[in-house]
Amino acid sequence: MSKYDSLWEYIKADGSKSFKLSFDEIQNITGIPIDHSFLKHKKELAAYKYQVGKISMKEQTVIFNRIDE
């Protein structure tokens, strides 16, 4: 079980082709602040048919994109 499982489930349930979440929104969903380990865990998202697009440190946002088969 990953500490980001609740985020992956949230993203899968959204179903949008592409969307953006702020670091604060991610913290509200997961209950933990986003940290450097996110880079290691982001590959888990492929199992939910999504991938991490752009991570903006300046805007403190992450873009998620659905993987079309």
PDB file of N, CA, C, O and CB in Angstrom:
ATOM      1  N   MET A   1       0.842  -1.184   0.000  1.00  0.00           N
ATOM      2  CA  MET A   1       0.000   0.000   0.000  1.00  0.00           C
ATOM      3  C   MET A   1       0.882   1.241   0.000  1.00  0.00           C
ATOM      4  O   MET A   1       1.847   1.332   0.759  1.00  0.00           O
ATOM      5  CB  MET A   1      -0.955   0.002   1.217  1.00  0.00           C
ATOM      6  N   SER A   2       0.544   2.181  -0.847  1.00  0.00           N
ATOM      7  CA  SER A   2       1.300   3.414  -0.992  1.00  0.00           C
ATOM      8  C   SER A   2       0.638   4.532  -0.187  1.00  0.00           C
ATOM      9  O   SER A   2      -0.577   4.538   0.008  1.00  0.00           O
ATOM     10  CB  SER A   2       1.415   3.809  -2.477  1.00  0.00           C
ATOM     11  N   LYS A   3       1.445   5.461   0.267  1.00  0.00           N
ATOM     12  CA  LYS A   3       0.878   6.608   0.986  1.00  0.00           C
ATOM     13  C   LYS A   3       0.074   7.505   0.047  1.00  0.00           C
ATOM     14  O   LYS A   3      -0.657   8.383   0.505  1.00  0.00           O
ATOM     15  CB  LYS A   3       1.995   7.423   1.661  1.00  0.00           C
ATOM     16  N   TYR A   4       0.201   7.292  -1.250  1.00  0.00           N
ATOM     17  CA  TYR A   4      -0.546   8.090  -2.222  1.00  0.00           C
ATOM     18  C   TYR A   4      -1.756   7.348  -2.809  1.00  0.00           C
ATOM     19  O   TYR A   4      -2.377   7.849  -3.747  1.00  0.00           O
ATOM     20  CB  TYR A   4       0.379   8.516  -3.343  1.00  0.00           C
ATOM     21  N   ASP A   5      -2.099   6.186  -2.288  1.00  0.00           N
ATOM     22  CA  ASP A   5      -3.239   5.424  -2.814  1.00  0.00           C
ATOM     23  C   ASP A   5      -4.527   6.244  -2.846  1.00  0.00           C
ATOM     24  O   ASP A   5      -5.290   6.149  -3.808  1.00  0.00           O
ATOM     25  CB  ASP A   5      -3.457   4.174  -1.979  1.00  0.00           C
ATOM     26  N   SER A   6      -4.780   7.038  -1.822  1.00  0.00           N
ATOM     27  CA  SER A   6      -6.014   7.841  -1.809  1.00  0.00           C
ATOM     28  C   SER A   6      -6.011   8.865  -2.943  1.00  0.00           C
ATOM     29  O   SER A   6      -7.064   9.174  -3.500  1.00  0.00           O
ATOM     30  CB  SER A   6      -6.178   8.559  -0.451  1.00  0.00           C
ATOM     31  N   LEU A   7      -4.843   9.388  -3.285  1.00  0.00           N
ATOM     32  CA  LEU A   7      -4.735  10.319  -4.417  1.00  0.00           C
ATOM     33  C   LEU A   7      -4.977   9.600  -5.727  1.00  0.00           C
ATOM     34  O   LEU A   7      -5.693  10.105  -6.592  1.00  0.00           O
ATOM     35  CB  LEU A   7      -3.359  10.995  -4.437  1.00  0.00           C
ATOM     36  N   TRP A   8      -4.388   8.427  -5.884  1.00  0.00           N
ATOM     37  CA  TRP A   8      -4.593   7.669  -7.125  1.00  0.00           C
ATOM     38  C   TRP A   8      -6.071   7.321  -7.310  1.00  0.00           C
ATOM     39  O   TRP A   8      -6.594   7.412  -8.421  1.00  0.00           O
ATOM     40  CB  TRP A   8      -3.740   6.379  -7.118  1.00  0.00           C
ATOM     41  N   GLU A   9      -6.740   6.927  -6.237  1.00  0.00           N
ATOM     42  CA  GLU A   9      -8.178   6.616  -6.306  1.00  0.00           C
ATOM     43  C   GLU A   9      -8.992   7.863  -6.665  1.00  0.00           C
ATOM     44  O   GLU A   9      -9.936   7.788  -7.452  1.00  0.00           O
ATOM     45  CB  GLU A   9      -8.669   6.033  -4.958  1.00  0.00           C
ATOM     46  N   TYR A  10      -8.626   8.991  -6.093  1.00  0.00           N
ATOM     47  CA  TYR A  10      -9.308  10.261  -6.390  1.00  0.00           C
ATOM     48  C   TYR A  10      -9.167  10.588  -7.877  1.00  0.00           C
ATOM     49  O   TYR A  10     -10.145  10.952  -8.530  1.00  0.00           O
ATOM     50  CB  TYR A  10      -8.728  11.422  -5.520  1.00  0.00           C
ATOM     51  N   ILE A  11      -7.970  10.458  -8.402  1.00  0.00           N
ATOM     52  CA  ILE A  11      -7.706  10.760  -9.813  1.00  0.00           C
ATOM     53  C   ILE A  11      -8.500   9.813 -10.716  1.00  0.00           C
ATOM     54  O   ILE A  11      -9.119  10.249 -11.687  1.00  0.00           O
ATOM     55  CB  ILE A  11      -6.191  10.652 -10.119  1.00  0.00           C
ATOM     56  N   LYS A  12      -8.479   8.540 -10.400  1.00  0.00           N
ATOM     57  CA  LYS A  12      -9.223   7.556 -11.197  1.00  0.00           C
ATOM     58  C   LYS A  12     -10.724   7.871 -11.182  1.00  0.00           C
ATOM     59  O   LYS A  12     -11.387   7.789 -12.216  1.00  0.00           O
ATOM     60  CB  LYS A  12      -8.972   6.122 -10.659  1.00  0.00           C
ATOM     61  N   ALA A  13     -11.251   8.228 -10.021  1.00  0.00           N
ATOM     62  CA  ALA A  13     -12.684   8.526  -9.893  1.00  0.00           C
ATOM     63  C   ALA A  13     -13.062   9.790 -10.658  1.00  0.00           C
ATOM     64  O   ALA A  13     -14.188   9.901 -11.143  1.00  0.00           O
ATOM     65  CB  ALA A  13     -13.066   8.678  -8.417  1.00  0.00           C
ATOM     66  N   ASP A  14     -12.149  10.735 -10.771  1.00  0.00           N
ATOM     67  CA  ASP A  14     -12.439  11.979 -11.501  1.00  0.00           C
ATOM     68  C   ASP A  14     -12.723  11.679 -12.965  1.00  0.00           C
ATOM     69  O   ASP A  14     -13.699  12.175 -13.528  1.00  0.00           O
ATOM     70  CB  ASP A  14     -11.262  12.974 -11.381  1.00  0.00           C
ATOM     71  N   GLY A  15     -11.876  10.872 -13.578  1.00  0.00           N
ATOM     72  CA  GLY A  15     -12.112  10.433 -14.949  1.00  0.00           C
ATOM     73  C   GLY A  15     -11.816  11.441 -16.043  1.00  0.00           C
ATOM     74  O   GLY A  15     -11.961  11.118 -17.222  1.00  0.00           O
ATOM     75  N   SER A  16     -11.405  12.651 -15.693  1.00  0.00           N
ATOM     76  CA  SER A  16     -11.100  13.669 -16.706  1.00  0.00           C
ATOM     77  C   SER A  16      -9.880  13.272 -17.525  1.00  0.00           C
ATOM     78  O   SER A  16      -9.019  12.520 -17.067  1.00  0.00           O
ATOM     79  CB  SER A  16     -10.866  15.037 -16.044  1.00  0.00           C
ATOM     80  N   LYS A  17      -9.825  13.790 -18.739  1.00  0.00           N
ATOM     81  CA  LYS A  17      -8.683  13.497 -19.606  1.00  0.00           C
ATOM     82  C   LYS A  17      -7.409  14.119 -19.049  1.00  0.00           C
ATOM     83  O   LYS A  17      -6.342  13.506 -19.093  1.00  0.00           O
ATOM     84  CB  LYS A  17      -8.942  14.009 -21.032  1.00  0.00           C
ATOM     85  N   SER A  18      -7.521  15.326 -18.528  1.00  0.00           N
ATOM     86  CA  SER A  18      -6.370  16.027 -17.963  1.00  0.00           C
ATOM     87  C   SER A  18      -6.881  17.020 -16.929  1.00  0.00           C
ATOM     88  O   SER A  18      -7.906  17.668 -17.143  1.00  0.00           O
ATOM     89  CB  SER A  18      -5.535  16.749 -19.075  1.00  0.00           C
ATOM     90  N   PHE A  19      -6.183  17.142 -15.826  1.00  0.00           N
ATOM     91  CA  PHE A  19      -6.560  18.139 -14.825  1.00  0.00           C
ATOM     92  C   PHE A  19      -5.381  18.473 -13.931  1.00  0.00           C
ATOM     93  O   PHE A  19      -4.368  17.774 -13.911  1.00  0.00           O
ATOM     94  CB  PHE A  19      -7.736  17.640 -13.981  1.00  0.00           C
ATOM     95  N   LYS A  20      -5.543  19.562 -13.191  1.00  0.00           N
ATOM     96  CA  LYS A  20      -4.477  20.087 -12.355  1.00  0.00           C
ATOM     97  C   LYS A  20      -4.928  20.123 -10.905  1.00  0.00           C
ATOM     98  O   LYS A  20      -6.055  20.514 -10.601  1.00  0.00           O
ATOM     99  CB  LYS A  20      -4.054  21.486 -12.824  1.00  0.00           C
ATOM    100  N   LEU A  21      -4.036  19.711 -10.015  1.00  0.00           N
ATOM    101  CA  LEU A  21      -4.282  19.814  -8.581  1.00  0.00           C
ATOM    102  C   LEU A  21      -3.144  20.606  -7.949  1.00  0.00           C
ATOM    103  O   LEU A  21      -1.986  20.466  -8.343  1.00  0.00           O
ATOM    104  CB  LEU A  21      -4.414  18.403  -7.926  1.00  0.00           C
ATOM    105  N   SER A  22      -3.477  21.432  -6.973  1.00  0.00           N
ATOM    106  CA  SER A  22      -2.442  22.154  -6.245  1.00  0.00           C
ATOM    107  C   SER A  22      -1.835  21.237  -5.188  1.00  0.00           C
ATOM    108  O   SER A  22      -2.426  20.220  -4.825  1.00  0.00           O
ATOM    109  CB  SER A  22      -3.015  23.440  -5.594  1.00  0.00           C
ATOM    110  N   PHE A  23      -0.666  21.600  -4.704  1.00  0.00           N
ATOM    111  CA  PHE A  23      -0.044  20.829  -3.630  1.00  0.00           C
ATOM    112  C   PHE A  23      -0.977  20.778  -2.417  1.00  0.00           C
ATOM    113  O   PHE A  23      -1.067  19.752  -1.743  1.00  0.00           O
ATOM    114  CB  PHE A  23       1.327  21.441  -3.238  1.00  0.00           C
ATOM    115  N   ASP A  24      -1.673  21.893  -2.140  1.00  0.00           N
ATOM    116  CA  ASP A  24      -2.612  21.932  -1.009  1.00  0.00           C
ATOM    117  C   ASP A  24      -3.769  20.962  -1.210  1.00  0.00           C
ATOM    118  O   ASP A  24      -4.180  20.280  -0.271  1.00  0.00           O
ATOM    119  CB  ASP A  24      -3.154  23.352  -0.816  1.00  0.00           C
ATOM    120  N   GLU A  25      -4.296  20.897  -2.428  1.00  0.00           N
ATOM    121  CA  GLU A  25      -5.389  19.956  -2.715  1.00  0.00           C
ATOM    122  C   GLU A  25      -4.912  18.515  -2.543  1.00  0.00           C
ATOM    123  O   GLU A  25      -5.636  17.673  -2.012  1.00  0.00           O
ATOM    124  CB  GLU A  25      -5.932  20.172  -4.151  1.00  0.00           C
ATOM    125  N   ILE A  26      -3.700  18.244  -2.993  1.00  0.00           N
ATOM    126  CA  ILE A  26      -3.142  16.892  -2.832  1.00  0.00           C
ATOM    127  C   ILE A  26      -3.003  16.563  -1.353  1.00  0.00           C
ATOM    128  O   ILE A  26      -3.305  15.447  -0.930  1.00  0.00           O
ATOM    129  CB  ILE A  26      -1.766  16.770  -3.543  1.00  0.00           C
ATOM    130  N   GLN A  27      -2.549  17.529  -0.570  1.00  0.00           N
ATOM    131  CA  GLN A  27      -2.427  17.304   0.877  1.00  0.00           C
ATOM    132  C   GLN A  27      -3.790  17.048   1.503  1.00  0.00           C
ATOM    133  O   GLN A  27      -3.909  16.197   2.384  1.00  0.00           O
ATOM    134  CB  GLN A  27      -1.753  18.508   1.557  1.00  0.00           C
ATOM    135  N   ASN A  28      -4.814  17.762   1.071  1.00  0.00           N
ATOM    136  CA  ASN A  28      -6.166  17.546   1.600  1.00  0.00           C
ATOM    137  C   ASN A  28      -6.685  16.147   1.262  1.00  0.00           C
ATOM    138  O   ASN A  28      -7.381  15.530   2.068  1.00  0.00           O
ATOM    139  CB  ASN A  28      -7.128  18.605   1.047  1.00  0.00           C
ATOM    140  N   ILE A  29      -6.354  15.657   0.093  1.00  0.00           N
ATOM    141  CA  ILE A  29      -6.801  14.327  -0.345  1.00  0.00           C
ATOM    142  C   ILE A  29      -6.050  13.220   0.397  1.00  0.00           C
ATOM    143  O   ILE A  29      -6.651  12.245   0.847  1.00  0.00           O
ATOM    144  CB  ILE A  29      -6.604  14.168  -1.866  1.00  0.00           C
ATOM    145  N   THR A  30      -4.736  13.382   0.519  1.00  0.00           N
ATOM    146  CA  THR A  30      -3.903  12.320   1.096  1.00  0.00           C
ATOM    147  C   THR A  30      -3.729  12.423   2.602  1.00  0.00           C
ATOM    148  O   THR A  30      -3.453  11.428   3.273  1.00  0.00           O
ATOM    149  CB  THR A  30      -2.556  12.334   0.451  1.00  0.00           C
ATOM    150  N   GLY A  31      -3.890  13.632   3.132  1.00  0.00           N
ATOM    151  CA  GLY A  31      -3.652  13.847   4.556  1.00  0.00           C
ATOM    152  C   GLY A  31      -2.191  14.062   4.891  1.00  0.00           C
ATOM    153  O   GLY A  31      -1.826  14.190   6.060  1.00  0.00           O
ATOM    154  N   ILE A  32      -1.346  14.101   3.854  1.00  0.00           N
ATOM    155  CA  ILE A  32       0.082  14.342   4.053  1.00  0.00           C
ATOM    156  C   ILE A  32       0.563  15.378   3.033  1.00  0.00           C
ATOM    157  O   ILE A  32       0.009  15.465   1.936  1.00  0.00           O
ATOM    158  CB  ILE A  32       0.898  13.013   3.924  1.00  0.00           C
ATOM    159  N   PRO A  33       1.580  16.159   3.380  1.00  0.00           N
ATOM    160  CA  PRO A  33       2.118  17.102   2.390  1.00  0.00           C
ATOM    161  C   PRO A  33       2.881  16.367   1.294  1.00  0.00           C
ATOM    162  O   PRO A  33       3.511  15.339   1.543  1.00  0.00           O
ATOM    163  CB  PRO A  33       3.037  18.133   3.070  1.00  0.00           C
ATOM    164  N   ILE A  34       2.818  16.903   0.091  1.00  0.00           N
ATOM    165  CA  ILE A  34       3.574  16.324  -1.013  1.00  0.00           C
ATOM    166  C   ILE A  34       5.059  16.561  -0.726  1.00  0.00           C
ATOM    167  O   ILE A  34       5.445  17.645  -0.287  1.00  0.00           O
ATOM    168  CB  ILE A  34       3.145  16.950  -2.401  1.00  0.00           C
ATOM    169  N   ASP A  35       5.877  15.559  -0.970  1.00  0.00           N
ATOM    170  CA  ASP A  35       7.309  15.682  -0.722  1.00  0.00           C
ATOM    171  C   ASP A  35       8.088  15.031  -1.859  1.00  0.00           C
ATOM    172  O   ASP A  35       7.501  14.580  -2.843  1.00  0.00           O
ATOM    173  CB  ASP A  35       7.690  15.043   0.634  1.00  0.00           C
ATOM    174  N   HIS A  36       9.384  14.985  -1.724  1.00  0.00           N
ATOM    175  CA  HIS A  36      10.248  14.464  -2.779  1.00  0.00           C
ATOM    176  C   HIS A  36       9.924  13.009  -3.131  1.00  0.00           C
ATOM    177  O   HIS A  36      10.142  12.589  -4.268  1.00  0.00           O
ATOM    178  CB  HIS A  36      11.702  14.578  -2.356  1.00  0.00           C
ATOM    179  N   SER A  37       9.411  12.242  -2.176  1.00  0.00           N
ATOM    180  CA  SER A  37       9.089  10.835  -2.455  1.00  0.00           C
ATOM    181  C   SER A  37       7.981  10.702  -3.502  1.00  0.00           C
ATOM    182  O   SER A  37       7.812   9.631  -4.085  1.00  0.00           O
ATOM    183  CB  SER A  37       8.669  10.124  -1.165  1.00  0.00           C
ATOM    184  N   PHE A  38       7.226  11.775  -3.747  1.00  0.00           N
ATOM    185  CA  PHE A  38       6.184  11.755  -4.774  1.00  0.00           C
ATOM    186  C   PHE A  38       6.779  11.349  -6.121  1.00  0.00           C
ATOM    187  O   PHE A  38       6.138  10.645  -6.901  1.00  0.00           O
ATOM    188  CB  PHE A  38       5.498  13.136  -4.882  1.00  0.00           C
ATOM    189  N   LEU A  39       7.998  11.793  -6.389  1.00  0.00           N
ATOM    190  CA  LEU A  39       8.653  11.469  -7.656  1.00  0.00           C
ATOM    191  C   LEU A  39       8.862   9.967  -7.804  1.00  0.00           C
ATOM    192  O   LEU A  39       8.769   9.429  -8.908  1.00  0.00           O
ATOM    193  CB  LEU A  39       9.994  12.194  -7.762  1.00  0.00           C
ATOM    194  N   LYS A  40       9.142   9.294  -6.698  1.00  0.00           N
ATOM    195  CA  LYS A  40       9.323   7.845  -6.723  1.00  0.00           C
ATOM    196  C   LYS A  40       7.976   7.128  -6.869  1.00  0.00           C
ATOM    197  O   LYS A  40       7.872   6.129  -7.580  1.00  0.00           O
ATOM    198  CB  LYS A  40      10.042   7.374  -5.445  1.00  0.00           C
ATOM    199  N   HIS A  41       6.962   7.640  -6.199  1.00  0.00           N
ATOM    200  CA  HIS A  41       5.651   6.978  -6.176  1.00  0.00           C
ATOM    201  C   HIS A  41       4.801   7.256  -7.414  1.00  0.00           C
ATOM    202  O   HIS A  41       3.855   6.516  -7.681  1.00  0.00           O
ATOM    203  CB  HIS A  41       4.892   7.408  -4.952  1.00  0.00           C
ATOM    204  N   LYS A  42       5.114   8.303  -8.172  1.00  0.00           N
ATOM    205  CA  LYS A  42       4.235   8.691  -9.289  1.00  0.00           C
ATOM    206  C   LYS A  42       4.074   7.595 -10.336  1.00  0.00           C
ATOM    207  O   LYS A  42       3.072   7.573 -11.050  1.00  0.00           O
ATOM    208  CB  LYS A  42       4.772   9.936  -9.956  1.00  0.00           C
ATOM    209  N   LYS A  43       5.044   6.682 -10.441  1.00  0.00           N
ATOM    210  CA  LYS A  43       4.928   5.596 -11.420  1.00  0.00           C
ATOM    211  C   LYS A  43       3.775   4.653 -11.088  1.00  0.00           C
ATOM    212  O   LYS A  43       3.280   3.954 -11.972  1.00  0.00           O
ATOM    213  CB  LYS A  43       6.233   4.809 -11.491  1.00  0.00           C
ATOM    214  N   GLU A  44       3.340   4.622  -9.824  1.00  0.00           N
ATOM    215  CA  GLU A  44       2.211   3.775  -9.412  1.00  0.00           C
ATOM    216  C   GLU A  44       0.909   4.182 -10.100  1.00  0.00           C
ATOM    217  O   GLU A  44      -0.012   3.377 -10.238  1.00  0.00           O
ATOM    218  CB  GLU A  44       2.032   3.839  -7.896  1.00  0.00           C
ATOM    219  N   LEU A  45       0.849   5.428 -10.523  1.00  0.00           N
ATOM    220  CA  LEU A  45      -0.373   5.969 -11.125  1.00  0.00           C
ATOM    221  C   LEU A  45      -0.717   5.284 -12.443  1.00  0.00           C
ATOM    222  O   LEU A  45      -1.881   5.285 -12.843  1.00  0.00           O
ATOM    223  CB  LEU A  45      -0.225   7.464 -11.351  1.00  0.00           C
ATOM    224  N   ALA A  46       0.254   4.708 -13.117  1.00  0.00           N
ATOM    225  CA  ALA A  46      -0.007   4.030 -14.399  1.00  0.00           C
ATOM    226  C   ALA A  46      -1.004   2.890 -14.239  1.00  0.00           C
ATOM    227  O   ALA A  46      -1.754   2.589 -15.168  1.00  0.00           O
ATOM    228  CB  ALA A  46       1.300   3.491 -14.993  1.00  0.00           C
ATOM    229  N   ALA A  47      -1.021   2.264 -13.090  1.00  0.00           N
ATOM    230  CA  ALA A  47      -1.980   1.180 -12.836  1.00  0.00           C
ATOM    231  C   ALA A  47      -3.422   1.694 -12.832  1.00  0.00           C
ATOM    232  O   ALA A  47      -4.363   0.913 -12.974  1.00  0.00           O
ATOM    233  CB  ALA A  47      -1.666   0.498 -11.497  1.00  0.00           C
ATOM    234  N   TYR A  48      -3.590   3.004 -12.669  1.00  0.00           N
ATOM    235  CA  TYR A  48      -4.911   3.640 -12.657  1.00  0.00           C
ATOM    236  C   TYR A  48      -5.217   4.325 -13.983  1.00  0.00           C
ATOM    237  O   TYR A  48      -6.190   5.071 -14.099  1.00  0.00           O
ATOM    238  CB  TYR A  48      -5.001   4.655 -11.519  1.00  0.00           C
ATOM    239  N   LYS A  49      -4.372   4.063 -14.986  1.00  0.00           N
ATOM    240  CA  LYS A  49      -4.542   4.612 -16.342  1.00  0.00           C
ATOM    241  C   LYS A  49      -4.312   6.119 -16.422  1.00  0.00           C
ATOM    242  O   LYS A  49      -4.900   6.802 -17.261  1.00  0.00           O
ATOM    243  CB  LYS A  49      -5.930   4.299 -16.846  1.00  0.00           C
ATOM    244  N   TYR A  50      -3.461   6.627 -15.549  1.00  0.00           N
ATOM    245  CA  TYR A  50      -3.068   8.043 -15.567  1.00  0.00           C
ATOM    246  C   TYR A  50      -1.569   8.151 -15.428  1.00  0.00           C
ATOM    247  O   TYR A  50      -0.890   7.204 -15.032  1.00  0.00           O
ATOM    248  CB  TYR A  50      -3.771   8.836 -14.440  1.00  0.00           C
ATOM    249  N   GLN A  51      -1.066   9.331 -15.764  1.00  0.00           N
ATOM    250  CA  GLN A  51       0.344   9.620 -15.553  1.00  0.00           C
ATOM    251  C   GLN A  51       0.493  11.057 -15.074  1.00  0.00           C
ATOM    252  O   GLN A  51      -0.378  11.897 -15.300  1.00  0.00           O
ATOM    253  CB  GLN A  51       1.160   9.381 -16.847  1.00  0.00           C
ATOM    254  N   VAL A  52       1.602  11.321 -14.416  1.00  0.00           N
ATOM    255  CA  VAL A  52       1.899  12.680 -13.982  1.00  0.00           C
ATOM    256  C   VAL A  52       2.468  13.419 -15.179  1.00  0.00           C
ATOM    257  O   VAL A  52       3.420  12.966 -15.816  1.00  0.00           O
ATOM    258  CB  VAL A  52       2.896  12.702 -12.765  1.00  0.00           C
ATOM    259  N   GLY A  53       1.872  14.561 -15.473  1.00  0.00           N
ATOM    260  CA  GLY A  53       2.378  15.403 -16.555  1.00  0.00           C
ATOM    261  C   GLY A  53       3.439  16.323 -16.004  1.00  0.00           C
ATOM    262  O   GLY A  53       4.558  15.892 -15.728  1.00  0.00           O
ATOM    263  N   LYS A  54       3.101  17.576 -15.842  1.00  0.00           N
ATOM    264  CA  LYS A  54       4.054  18.578 -15.364  1.00  0.00           C
ATOM    265  C   LYS A  54       3.878  18.834 -13.876  1.00  0.00           C
ATOM    266  O   LYS A  54       2.761  18.962 -13.375  1.00  0.00           O
ATOM    267  CB  LYS A  54       3.893  19.884 -16.142  1.00  0.00           C
ATOM    268  N   ILE A  55       5.004  18.906 -13.184  1.00  0.00           N
ATOM    269  CA  ILE A  55       5.020  19.323 -11.784  1.00  0.00           C
ATOM    270  C   ILE A  55       5.629  20.718 -11.764  1.00  0.00           C
ATOM    271  O   ILE A  55       6.783  20.898 -12.153  1.00  0.00           O
ATOM    272  CB  ILE A  55       5.833  18.310 -10.865  1.00  0.00           C
ATOM    273  N   SER A  56       4.860  21.710 -11.314  1.00  0.00           N
ATOM    274  CA  SER A  56       5.341  23.086 -11.252  1.00  0.00           C
ATOM    275  C   SER A  56       5.642  23.463  -9.809  1.00  0.00           C
ATOM    276  O   SER A  56       4.736  23.594  -8.985  1.00  0.00           O
ATOM    277  CB  SER A  56       4.309  24.057 -11.862  1.00  0.00           C
ATOM    278  N   MET A  57       6.904  23.633  -9.520  1.00  0.00           N
ATOM    279  CA  MET A  57       7.298  24.065  -8.176  1.00  0.00           C
ATOM    280  C   MET A  57       6.915  25.530  -7.961  1.00  0.00           C
ATOM    281  O   MET A  57       6.577  25.929  -6.846  1.00  0.00           O
ATOM    282  CB  MET A  57       8.823  23.867  -7.961  1.00  0.00           C
ATOM    283  N   LYS A  58       6.967  26.320  -9.016  1.00  0.00           N
ATOM    284  CA  LYS A  58       6.631  27.749  -8.927  1.00  0.00           C
ATOM    285  C   LYS A  58       5.158  27.938  -8.583  1.00  0.00           C
ATOM    286  O   LYS A  58       4.815  28.691  -7.671  1.00  0.00           O
ATOM    287  CB  LYS A  58       6.960  28.468 -10.251  1.00  0.00           C
ATOM    288  N   GLU A  59       4.288  27.246  -9.324  1.00  0.00           N
ATOM    289  CA  GLU A  59       2.840  27.357  -9.095  1.00  0.00           C
ATOM    290  C   GLU A  59       2.356  26.405  -8.005  1.00  0.00           C
ATOM    291  O   GLU A  59       1.236  26.537  -7.513  1.00  0.00           O
ATOM    292  CB  GLU A  59       2.081  27.081 -10.388  1.00  0.00           C
ATOM    293  N   GLN A  60       3.200  25.447  -7.630  1.00  0.00           N
ATOM    294  CA  GLN A  60       2.861  24.392  -6.669  1.00  0.00           C
ATOM    295  C   GLN A  60       1.627  23.612  -7.131  1.00  0.00           C
ATOM    296  O   GLN A  60       0.636  23.473  -6.414  1.00  0.00           O
ATOM    297  CB  GLN A  60       2.615  24.998  -5.268  1.00  0.00           C
ATOM    298  N   THR A  61       1.740  23.111  -8.370  1.00  0.00           N
ATOM    299  CA  THR A  61       0.661  22.325  -8.966  1.00  0.00           C
ATOM    300  C   THR A  61       1.238  21.089  -9.652  1.00  0.00           C
ATOM    301  O   THR A  61       2.423  21.025  -9.978  1.00  0.00           O
ATOM    302  CB  THR A  61      -0.148  23.177  -9.976  1.00  0.00           C
ATOM    303  N   VAL A  62       0.356  20.109  -9.858  1.00  0.00           N
ATOM    304  CA  VAL A  62       0.695  18.904 -10.609  1.00  0.00           C
ATOM    305  C   VAL A  62      -0.400  18.679 -11.637  1.00  0.00           C
ATOM    306  O   VAL A  62      -1.586  18.732 -11.311  1.00  0.00           O
ATOM    307  CB  VAL A  62       0.856  17.659  -9.667  1.00  0.00           C
ATOM    308  N   ILE A  63      -0.006  18.428 -12.874  1.00  0.00           N
ATOM    309  CA  ILE A  63      -0.960  18.109 -13.934  1.00  0.00           C
ATOM    310  C   ILE A  63      -0.968  16.599 -14.113  1.00  0.00           C
ATOM    311  O   ILE A  63       0.084  15.965 -14.193  1.00  0.00           O
ATOM    312  CB  ILE A  63      -0.598  18.839 -15.278  1.00  0.00           C
ATOM    313  N   PHE A  64      -2.161  16.035 -14.175  1.00  0.00           N
ATOM    314  CA  PHE A  64      -2.351  14.601 -14.375  1.00  0.00           C
ATOM    315  C   PHE A  64      -3.043  14.383 -15.718  1.00  0.00           C
ATOM    316  O   PHE A  64      -3.984  15.100 -16.058  1.00  0.00           O
ATOM    317  CB  PHE A  64      -3.182  13.972 -13.209  1.00  0.00           C
ATOM    318  N   ASN A  65      -2.577  13.396 -16.478  1.00  0.00           N
ATOM    319  CA  ASN A  65      -3.131  13.090 -17.791  1.00  0.00           C
ATOM    320  C   ASN A  65      -3.557  11.623 -17.856  1.00  0.00           C
ATOM    321  O   ASN A  65      -2.840  10.729 -17.408  1.00  0.00           O
ATOM    322  CB  ASN A  65      -2.106  13.404 -18.899  1.00  0.00           C
ATOM    323  N   ARG A  66      -4.746  11.400 -18.427  1.00  0.00           N
ATOM    324  CA  ARG A  66      -5.220  10.038 -18.608  1.00  0.00           C
ATOM    325  C   ARG A  66      -4.424   9.385 -19.742  1.00  0.00           C
ATOM    326  O   ARG A  66      -4.130  10.023 -20.753  1.00  0.00           O
ATOM    327  CB  ARG A  66      -6.750  10.015 -18.909  1.00  0.00           C
ATOM    328  N   ILE A  67      -4.085   8.127 -19.564  1.00  0.00           N
ATOM    329  CA  ILE A  67      -3.372   7.363 -20.593  1.00  0.00           C
ATOM    330  C   ILE A  67      -4.424   6.728 -21.490  1.00  0.00           C
ATOM    331  O   ILE A  67      -5.200   5.879 -21.050  1.00  0.00           O
ATOM    332  CB  ILE A  67      -2.416   6.268 -19.961  1.00  0.00           C
ATOM    333  N   ASP A  68      -4.443   7.146 -22.748  1.00  0.00           N
ATOM    334  CA  ASP A  68      -5.401   6.565 -23.706  1.00  0.00           C
ATOM    335  C   ASP A  68      -4.754   5.366 -24.367  1.00  0.00           C
ATOM    336  O   ASP A  68      -3.635   5.437 -24.875  1.00  0.00           O
ATOM    337  CB  ASP A  68      -5.849   7.612 -24.781  1.00  0.00           C
ATOM    338  N   GLU A  69      -5.481   4.267 -24.348  1.00  0.00           N
ATOM    339  CA  GLU A  69      -4.954   3.029 -24.926  1.00  0.00           C
ATOM    340  C   GLU A  69      -5.311   2.918 -26.374  1.00  0.00           C
ATOM    341  O   GLU A  69      -4.949   1.938 -27.025  1.00  0.00           O
ATOM    342  CB  GLU A  69      -5.468   1.821 -24.181  1.00  0.00           C
TER     343      GLU A  69
END
